Amino acid sequence: MPNSRPKIRRRRRTKIIATLGPASSTPEILARLFQAGADIFRLNFSHGTHEDHAARFAMIRELEEKVDRPIGILADVQGPKLRVGQFSGGRVFLQTGQAFLLDLNPTPGSAERVNLPHPEIIEAAGIGATLLLDDGKLRLRVTRKRADGLETEVVVGGPLSDRKGVNVPDIVLPIPALTVKDRDDLAFAVEHGANFIGLSFVQRPEDVAEAKELVAGRAWVMVKLEKPQALDNLDAILRLTDAAMVARGDLGVELPPEEVPLAQKRIVRACRALGKPVVVATQMLESMISAPAPTRAEASDVATAVYDGADCVMLSAETAAGQYPFEAVNMMDRIVARVEQDPGWRAGIDASRPDPEHATSDAIAAAARQISHTIGAAAIVAFTASGSTAVRVARERPEAPIIGLTPNLDTARRMAVVWGVHAVVTPDAHSLSEAVTRATRVAHTEGFAKHGAEIVVTAGVPFGQAGSTNALRVATVR
């Protein structure tokens, strides 16, 4: 359906992820979300059965075939969930200043104690450590360690009910990022063709290495940066991962609110320096769960991520469970597109561009950006087997649109998260002259370049070898 492609071409560089859920799991709504601007659909494995998710996989792939555009799928695995046990009345009220015991006793709790079925927390916590309950609404401080529990003082009190979550911002827990459920979910997601695996609860580089070993190159691993411990190991984690997400939900619980914007900017900057795609997520248009328009602060929040140069912004409950999923995607698309029209956005992106790394592929990518700027090229066309060439060009944040040409459909789907890349599946070229001919044809048929326009072509010679970008040509569309 080549004639439909120019109509679906995005008029923005920053990509959009929409989470699927009860509000967005019919073919009709899915199609509307894609048309409104969703480039990737996220499946949250914290909710729903494998049967639910299998149906969503099938719907997305049917839509992909219908619109003839590659669509990315992000499978977000839950990670370890730390929770307190149950209370005899289902709910208690903790007074600020009172003593409260967290122990291994499984019997229902009271206003004096409750079960904490996580011996690893009890083992790892030190005197003075902070425990946050119910998304940080309650705050406890450890005053004494026992073999079977932690005696604490309630620093911030309030109501506490069964199975509420526990966050431990001060403690590195000796538990893997992947639970048994996560491993099952990961295997299921990869088998069904997920393009990204969202990895929760990352604390150390070893967590990333474990996930990458299980995925075995069949998808990109996207670390969710939501633990303060991950920020302590940020560079090592980012060097191992394929992509990253600023997961501001748990990060906002475990860090003071005033620290979250700084962490966001630090993560985006670090990812841009390494050329790793980065997503900013959580509560971006939160009020649109129940309102048809966002607050001005939310619009500004989305804009900030775009000004910082994030590859992608994400909607969670807004599209999964909200009353206005289409309006939320449409609004995010409008905000992103408007920011990218601002001369100040381009000036900021150029000023924050990282220096090229000492590698041929980076030198070629930097030269492609410079040449395209100088000659006013209609597009930069990157031949890419694995996606690495397109990612390196995107790292330069060029003014010209990037067309990623790949023989691999999975690679094209992964490009859905990469800033500015319009991916097209095409047979591999066998020579540079054939590549240039194909690049000019695709740039024209995809609606990027008119006859007589110039494009910049990057490729790796010999063709078919991943990560060997070493050639650059300027070509005229005939």
C-alpha positions as CSV (number, residue, x, y, z in Angstrom):
1,M,0.0,0.0,0.0
2,P,2.8,2.5,-0.9
3,N,0.5,5.4,-1.7
4,S,-0.8,5.5,1.9
5,R,2.7,5.9,3.3
6,P,3.2,9.7,2.9
7,K,-0.2,10.3,4.7
8,I,1.1,8.4,7.7
9,R,4.5,10.1,7.8
10,R,4.9,11.8,11.2
11,R,5.5,15.6,11.1
12,R,7.7,15.4,14.2
13,R,10.9,13.8,15.4
14,T,10.1,12.8,18.9
15,K,8.2,9.5,19.1
16,I,5.1,8.6,21.2
17,I,4.4,5.4,23.1
18,A,0.8,4.6,24.1
19,T,0.0,1.9,26.7
20,L,-2.8,-0.5,25.9
21,G,-5.4,-1.6,28.4
22,P,-9.2,-1.9,29.0
23,A,-9.8,1.5,27.3
24,S,-7.8,0.7,24.2
25,S,-8.0,-2.9,23.3
26,T,-10.3,-3.0,20.2
27,P,-9.0,-2.8,16.6
28,E,-11.0,0.4,16.0
29,I,-9.4,2.3,19.0
30,L,-6.0,0.9,18.2
31,A,-6.2,2.2,14.7
32,R,-7.4,5.6,15.9
33,L,-4.4,5.8,18.4
34,F,-2.0,5.0,15.6
35,Q,-3.5,7.6,13.3
36,A,-3.4,10.1,16.2
37,G,0.3,9.6,16.6
38,A,1.2,6.5,18.5
39,D,4.5,5.0,17.1
40,I,4.8,2.2,19.7
41,F,2.3,0.3,21.8
42,R,3.2,-0.7,25.3
43,L,1.8,-3.9,26.9
44,N,2.0,-3.7,30.7
45,F,2.6,-7.2,32.1
46,S,1.7,-6.1,35.6
47,H,-1.9,-6.4,34.4
48,G,-3.8,-8.9,32.2
49,T,-3.3,-12.5,31.3
50,H,-1.1,-14.0,28.5
51,E,-4.3,-14.5,26.5
52,D,-5.1,-10.8,26.8
53,H,-1.7,-9.8,25.6
54,A,-1.7,-12.4,22.8
55,A,-4.9,-10.8,21.5
56,R,-3.2,-7.3,21.6
57,F,-0.1,-8.6,19.8
58,A,-2.3,-10.0,17.0
59,M,-4.3,-6.7,16.8
60,I,-1.2,-4.6,16.5
61,R,0.3,-6.8,13.8
62,E,-3.0,-6.8,11.8
63,L,-3.0,-3.0,12.1
64,E,0.7,-2.9,11.0
65,E,-0.2,-4.9,7.9
66,K,-3.2,-2.7,7.1
67,V,-1.3,0.7,7.3
68,D,1.9,-0.8,5.8
69,R,4.1,0.9,8.4
70,P,6.3,-0.8,11.0
71,I,4.9,-0.5,14.6
72,G,7.0,-1.2,17.7
73,I,5.7,-3.2,20.7
74,L,7.1,-2.7,24.2
75,A,6.5,-5.5,26.6
76,D,6.9,-4.1,30.1
77,V,7.6,-6.8,32.7
78,Q,6.5,-6.2,36.3
79,G,9.7,-6.8,38.3
80,P,9.8,-7.6,42.0
81,K,6.8,-6.1,43.9
82,L,7.5,-5.5,47.6
83,R,4.4,-5.4,49.7
84,V,3.3,-5.6,53.3
85,G,0.9,-8.4,54.3
86,Q,-2.7,-8.1,55.4
87,F,-4.4,-6.6,58.4
88,S,-7.1,-8.3,60.5
89,G,-9.5,-5.5,59.7
90,G,-8.2,-4.8,56.3
91,R,-7.0,-1.3,57.3
92,V,-5.2,0.5,60.1
93,F,-4.1,4.1,60.9
94,L,-0.5,4.7,61.9
95,Q,0.1,7.7,64.1
96,T,3.2,9.9,63.5
97,G,5.8,9.1,66.2
98,Q,4.4,5.7,67.1
99,A,6.4,2.4,67.0
100,F,5.6,-0.1,64.3
101,L,7.0,-3.5,63.7
102,L,7.5,-5.2,60.3
103,D,8.1,-8.9,60.8
104,L,8.1,-12.3,59.2
105,N,5.0,-13.5,61.1
106,P,2.3,-14.2,58.4
107,T,-0.7,-13.7,60.8
108,P,-2.9,-10.6,60.0
109,G,-1.5,-7.4,61.3
110,S,-2.7,-4.6,63.6
111,A,-1.8,-1.0,64.3
112,E,1.3,-2.2,66.1
113,R,2.7,-4.7,63.5
114,V,2.3,-6.3,60.1
115,N,3.9,-9.0,58.1
116,L,6.7,-8.0,55.7
117,P,7.2,-11.2,53.6
118,H,10.6,-10.1,52.3
119,P,13.4,-11.3,54.5
120,E,15.9,-9.7,52.1
121,I,14.7,-6.2,53.2
122,I,15.1,-7.2,56.9
123,E,18.5,-8.5,56.2
124,A,19.7,-5.5,54.1
125,A,18.2,-2.7,56.1
126,G,20.4,-0.7,58.5
127,I,19.5,1.5,61.5
128,G,18.2,4.8,60.2
129,A,17.1,3.3,56.9
130,T,13.8,4.7,55.4
131,L,10.9,2.6,54.3
132,L,8.1,4.1,52.2
133,L,4.7,2.6,52.2
134,D,1.8,3.0,49.8
135,D,3.6,5.0,47.1
136,G,5.5,7.0,49.7
137,K,2.4,8.3,51.5
138,L,3.7,6.8,54.8
139,R,7.4,7.0,55.9
140,L,9.0,4.7,58.5
141,R,12.5,4.9,60.0
142,V,14.3,1.7,61.2
143,T,15.2,2.0,64.9
144,R,16.2,-1.5,65.7
145,K,17.0,-4.7,63.8
146,R,15.8,-8.1,65.0
147,A,16.4,-11.6,63.5
148,D,12.7,-11.7,62.5
149,G,11.9,-8.1,61.8
150,L,12.5,-4.4,61.8
151,E,11.4,-2.1,64.6
152,T,10.5,1.3,63.1
153,E,9.3,4.8,64.1
154,V,6.5,6.2,62.0
155,V,7.9,9.5,60.6
156,V,4.8,10.3,58.5
157,G,1.6,8.5,59.4
158,G,-1.7,7.8,57.8
159,P,-4.0,5.0,56.7
160,L,-2.5,1.7,55.6
161,S,-4.4,-1.2,54.1
162,D,-3.7,-4.7,52.9
163,R,-0.9,-5.5,50.4
164,K,0.3,-1.9,50.0
165,G,3.7,-1.5,48.3
166,V,7.0,-1.0,50.1
167,N,9.8,1.2,48.7
168,V,13.3,1.1,50.1
169,P,15.3,4.0,48.6
170,D,18.3,3.7,50.9
171,I,18.9,0.0,50.4
172,V,20.5,-2.1,47.6
173,L,18.5,-5.3,47.7
174,P,20.2,-8.6,46.9
175,I,17.4,-9.7,44.6
176,P,17.3,-10.1,40.8
177,A,15.4,-7.6,38.7
178,L,13.6,-10.6,37.1
179,T,11.2,-12.8,39.1
180,V,9.9,-16.2,38.0
181,K,6.8,-14.4,36.6
182,D,8.9,-11.9,34.7
183,R,10.9,-14.7,33.1
184,D,7.7,-16.4,32.0
185,D,6.4,-13.0,30.7
186,L,9.6,-12.2,29.0
187,A,9.7,-15.6,27.2
188,F,6.1,-15.1,26.1
189,A,6.7,-11.6,24.9
190,V,9.8,-12.4,22.8
191,E,8.1,-15.4,21.4
192,H,5.2,-13.2,20.2
193,G,7.4,-10.7,18.6
194,A,7.9,-7.9,21.2
195,N,10.5,-5.4,20.0
196,F,11.4,-4.0,23.4
197,I,11.5,-5.5,26.8
198,G,10.9,-3.0,29.6
199,L,13.1,-4.1,32.5
200,S,11.8,-2.9,36.0
201,F,13.7,-2.7,39.3
202,V,17.1,-2.3,37.8
203,Q,19.7,-1.6,40.4
204,R,23.0,-2.8,39.0
205,P,24.6,-3.5,35.6
206,E,24.3,-7.2,36.4
207,D,20.5,-6.9,36.1
208,V,20.8,-5.7,32.6
209,A,23.3,-8.4,31.6
210,E,20.9,-11.1,32.9
211,A,18.0,-9.8,30.9
212,K,20.1,-9.4,27.7
213,E,21.3,-13.0,28.1
214,L,17.6,-14.2,28.2
215,V,16.5,-12.0,25.3
216,A,19.5,-13.1,23.3
217,G,19.2,-10.3,20.7
218,R,15.6,-11.0,19.8
219,A,14.5,-7.6,21.2
220,W,16.0,-4.5,22.6
221,V,16.3,-4.3,26.4
222,M,14.9,-1.0,27.7
223,V,15.9,-0.4,31.3
224,K,13.4,1.5,33.5
225,L,15.4,3.9,35.7
226,E,13.2,4.0,38.8
227,K,15.6,3.2,41.6
228,P,18.1,5.6,43.2
229,Q,20.6,2.8,43.2
230,A,20.4,2.7,39.4
231,L,21.4,6.4,39.3
232,D,24.5,5.5,41.3
233,N,25.4,3.0,38.5
234,L,24.0,5.0,35.6
235,D,26.9,5.0,33.2
236,A,27.6,1.3,33.6
237,I,23.9,0.4,33.2
238,L,23.5,2.6,30.1
239,R,26.5,1.2,28.3
240,L,25.0,-2.3,28.6
241,T,21.4,-1.5,27.7
242,D,19.8,-0.9,24.3
243,A,17.5,1.9,25.4
244,A,16.3,3.5,28.7
245,M,13.2,4.9,30.2
246,V,12.9,7.7,32.9
247,A,10.2,5.9,34.9
248,R,9.1,8.7,37.1
249,G,6.5,6.7,39.0
250,D,8.7,4.8,41.4
251,L,11.5,7.2,40.9
252,G,9.3,10.0,42.2
253,V,8.4,7.8,45.2
254,E,12.0,7.0,46.2
255,L,13.5,10.4,45.4
256,P,12.4,13.7,46.8
257,P,10.1,15.5,44.3
258,E,12.6,18.3,43.7
259,E,15.3,15.7,42.7
260,V,13.2,14.1,39.9
261,P,13.5,16.8,37.3
262,L,17.3,16.8,37.8
263,A,17.4,13.0,37.5
264,Q,15.4,13.2,34.3
265,K,17.7,15.7,32.7
266,R,20.8,13.8,33.8
267,I,19.4,10.5,32.3
268,V,18.4,12.1,29.0
269,R,21.8,13.9,28.7
270,A,23.7,10.6,29.5
271,C,21.6,8.7,26.9
272,R,22.1,11.3,24.3
273,A,25.9,11.2,24.8
274,L,25.9,7.4,24.4
275,G,23.4,7.4,21.5
276,K,21.0,5.2,23.5
277,P,17.3,5.9,22.8
278,V,15.6,7.4,25.9
279,V,11.9,7.6,26.9
280,V,10.4,10.0,29.4
281,A,7.4,8.4,31.0
282,T,4.7,8.5,33.8
283,Q,2.0,11.1,34.5
284,M,2.8,13.2,31.4
285,L,-0.9,14.0,30.7
286,E,-2.3,12.4,33.9
287,S,-5.4,14.6,34.2
288,M,-6.5,13.4,30.7
289,I,-7.4,10.1,32.4
290,S,-10.7,11.8,33.3
291,A,-10.6,15.2,31.4
292,P,-10.6,15.9,27.7
293,A,-7.7,18.4,28.0
294,P,-4.5,18.5,30.0
295,T,-3.4,21.0,32.6
296,R,-1.0,23.7,31.4
297,A,1.7,22.2,33.7
298,E,1.3,18.8,31.9
299,A,1.7,20.4,28.5
300,S,4.8,22.1,29.8
301,D,6.1,18.8,31.1
302,V,5.8,17.1,27.7
303,A,7.4,20.1,26.1
304,T,10.4,20.0,28.5
305,A,11.1,16.4,27.5
306,V,11.1,17.4,23.9
307,Y,13.3,20.4,24.5
308,D,15.8,18.1,26.4
309,G,16.0,16.0,23.3
310,A,14.3,12.8,24.5
311,D,13.7,10.2,21.8
312,C,10.2,9.4,23.0
313,V,7.5,10.4,25.4
314,M,5.0,7.9,26.8
315,L,1.3,7.7,27.9
316,S,0.4,5.2,30.6
317,A,-3.0,5.1,32.3
318,E,-4.1,8.0,29.9
319,T,-4.5,5.5,27.1
320,A,-4.8,2.2,29.0
321,A,-7.6,3.1,31.3
322,G,-8.6,6.7,30.7
323,Q,-11.8,8.1,29.3
324,Y,-10.0,10.0,26.5
325,P,-7.3,7.7,25.0
326,F,-7.5,9.2,21.4
327,E,-7.6,12.8,22.7
328,A,-4.5,12.1,24.9
329,V,-2.4,10.8,22.0
330,N,-3.6,13.6,19.7
331,M,-2.8,16.2,22.4
332,M,0.7,14.8,22.9
333,D,1.3,14.8,19.2
334,R,0.2,18.4,19.0
335,I,2.5,19.5,21.8
336,V,5.5,17.7,20.4
337,A,5.0,19.0,16.9
338,R,4.5,22.6,18.1
339,V,7.7,22.5,20.3
340,E,9.7,21.2,17.3
341,Q,8.6,24.2,15.3
342,D,10.1,26.6,17.8
343,P,13.5,28.0,16.7
344,G,14.6,27.8,20.4
345,W,14.1,24.1,20.3
346,R,16.5,23.7,17.4
347,A,19.0,26.0,19.0
348,G,18.9,24.0,22.2
349,I,19.2,20.7,20.5
350,D,22.3,22.0,18.5
351,A,23.9,23.5,21.6
352,S,23.5,20.2,23.6
353,R,24.8,17.9,20.8
354,P,27.5,15.5,22.2
355,D,30.9,15.3,20.5
356,P,31.3,12.3,18.2
357,E,32.9,9.2,19.7
358,H,36.2,8.1,18.2
359,A,34.8,5.6,15.7
360,T,34.3,5.6,12.0
361,S,30.5,5.2,12.3
362,D,30.3,8.3,14.5
363,A,32.5,10.3,12.1
364,I,30.3,9.3,9.2
365,A,27.1,10.2,11.2
366,A,28.5,13.6,12.2
367,A,29.6,14.3,8.6
368,A,26.2,13.4,7.3
369,R,24.6,15.9,9.6
370,Q,27.0,18.6,8.7
371,I,26.8,18.0,4.9
372,S,23.0,17.8,5.1
373,H,22.9,21.1,6.9
374,T,25.3,22.8,4.5
375,I,23.5,21.7,1.3
376,G,19.9,21.8,2.7
377,A,19.4,18.1,2.0
378,A,15.9,16.8,1.9
379,A,16.8,13.7,4.0
380,I,19.6,11.6,5.3
381,V,19.1,8.0,4.2
382,A,20.8,5.4,6.5
383,F,21.1,1.8,5.4
384,T,21.0,-0.2,8.6
385,A,20.9,-4.0,9.2
386,S,20.8,-3.9,13.0
387,G,19.7,-0.3,13.5
388,S,23.0,1.0,14.7
389,T,23.7,3.3,11.7
390,A,20.3,5.0,12.1
391,V,20.8,5.3,15.9
392,R,24.2,7.0,15.3
393,V,22.7,9.4,12.8
394,A,19.9,10.2,15.2
395,R,22.4,10.9,18.0
396,E,23.5,13.9,15.9
397,R,19.9,15.3,15.9
398,P,20.1,16.5,12.3
399,E,17.7,19.1,10.8
400,A,17.0,16.7,7.8
401,P,14.6,13.9,8.3
402,I,16.3,10.4,8.7
403,I,15.1,7.5,6.6
404,G,16.2,4.2,8.0
405,L,16.4,1.6,5.2
406,T,16.6,-2.0,6.5
407,P,16.0,-5.5,5.1
408,N,14.9,-6.6,8.6
409,L,11.3,-5.9,9.7
410,D,12.3,-6.3,13.4
411,T,14.9,-3.6,12.9
412,A,12.3,-1.3,11.3
413,R,10.1,-1.9,14.3
414,R,12.9,-1.0,16.7
415,M,13.5,2.2,14.9
416,A,10.0,3.3,16.1
417,V,11.6,4.5,19.3
418,V,14.5,6.3,17.7
419,W,14.4,10.1,17.3
420,G,13.6,11.3,13.8
421,V,13.8,8.0,12.1
422,H,11.2,7.0,9.5
423,A,11.9,3.3,8.9
424,V,11.3,1.5,5.6
425,V,11.8,-2.2,4.9
426,T,13.6,-2.8,1.6
427,P,15.8,-5.5,0.2
428,D,19.5,-5.1,1.0
429,A,21.7,-3.4,-1.6
430,H,24.7,-5.3,-3.0
431,S,26.8,-2.2,-4.0
432,L,27.0,1.4,-3.1
433,S,25.7,2.5,-6.5
434,E,22.6,0.3,-6.0
435,A,22.2,1.7,-2.5
436,V,22.2,5.3,-3.8
437,T,19.7,4.5,-6.5
438,R,17.4,2.8,-4.0
439,A,17.8,5.7,-1.5
440,T,16.8,8.3,-4.0
441,R,13.8,6.3,-5.0
442,V,12.6,5.7,-1.5
443,A,13.1,9.3,-0.5
444,H,10.9,10.3,-3.3
445,T,8.1,7.6,-2.9
446,E,7.9,8.2,0.8
447,G,7.3,11.9,0.3
448,F,10.6,13.3,1.6
449,A,12.3,14.5,-1.6
450,K,11.0,15.9,-4.9
451,H,12.9,15.5,-8.2
452,G,16.1,17.6,-8.2
453,A,16.4,17.5,-4.4
454,E,19.6,16.3,-2.8
455,I,19.9,13.6,-0.1
456,V,22.8,12.3,2.0
457,V,23.3,8.5,2.0
458,T,25.2,6.6,4.7
459,A,25.9,2.8,4.5
460,G,28.4,0.1,5.5
461,V,30.4,-1.5,2.8
462,P,30.4,-4.5,2.3
463,F,26.7,-4.6,2.8
464,G,25.1,-7.0,5.3
465,Q,27.6,-6.5,8.0
466,A,26.1,-4.9,11.1
467,G,27.9,-1.9,12.6
468,S,30.2,-1.3,9.7
469,T,29.1,2.2,8.7
470,N,32.0,3.6,6.6
471,A,30.5,5.2,3.4
472,L,28.8,8.5,2.7
473,R,27.4,9.9,-0.6
474,V,25.4,12.9,-1.8
475,A,22.9,12.1,-4.4
476,T,20.3,13.9,-6.4
477,V,16.7,12.6,-6.8
478,R,16.1,12.0,-10.5
